[in-house]
């Protein structure tokens, strides 16, 4: 079982935690998981500023949350997050095997479909956001892909946890 948590903060204090508990996929199945992620990408997952281009290029705008989902869904520690600036002057994200340097880019077709090349090799880059936490879009995508591998998807608050402790 694997656990991925996303805390929400107010004044640097946690006020809510979303927790996914699931059975991760084995590394040997990474191509299947990449396909499953791609099949579950929808336009509503794309930031508003990318929606117009996404309408004609369905992989555009999905690189971050699809790469982050793949990173968390796999039962391995050899994947590292990579990014580089592309021809749009935007960051593009993908994963790389830190041992073999094999590239795992779910949304590479956003480049090939418009006769461009992905901006490899790039550099190892920490996830966006405070404390490198997974994005909500990432967690929502993971839930879609996991299906019956999802054990639990819960949201708790410190007050609720304290209340449950006193109840038990």
FENSUL-V223509 format. One line per field, one symbol per residue. ss: DSSP state (a for helix, b for strand, c for the rest). phi: phi as a letter, one per 40 degrees, with the letter a starting at -180 (. if undefined). psi: psi as a letter, one per 20 degrees, with the letter a starting at -180 (. if undefined). A space follows every 50 residues. Layout:
ss->???
phi->???
psi->???
This chain:
ss->cbbbbbbbbbccbbbbbbbbbbccbbaaaaaaaaaaaaacccaaaccaaa aaaaaaccccccaaaaaaaaaaabbcccbbbbbbbcccccbbbbbbbccc ccbbccccaaaaccccccccccbbcccccaaacccaaaaaaaaaaaaaab bbbbbbcaaaaaaaaaac
phi->.bbbbbcbbbfgbcbabbbbbaccccdccccccccccdcbcbdcccddcb ccccdbadccgbcccccccddccccabccbcbaacbccgbcbbabbcccc gccbbcbdcccdcbfbbccccgacbcccgcgfccccdccccdccccfccc cabbbbbdcccccccccc
psi->qqppqoqqqpljppiqppppprorqqhijhgghgggghijpqhiipqhii hghhhiniipijgghhghggghhqmqjipqpqrqpaiikqpqqrqqpigi jppnnhkhihghiklrqqlqhaqppqqqrpjkqqqghggggggghhciip gqoqpqqhggghghghh.
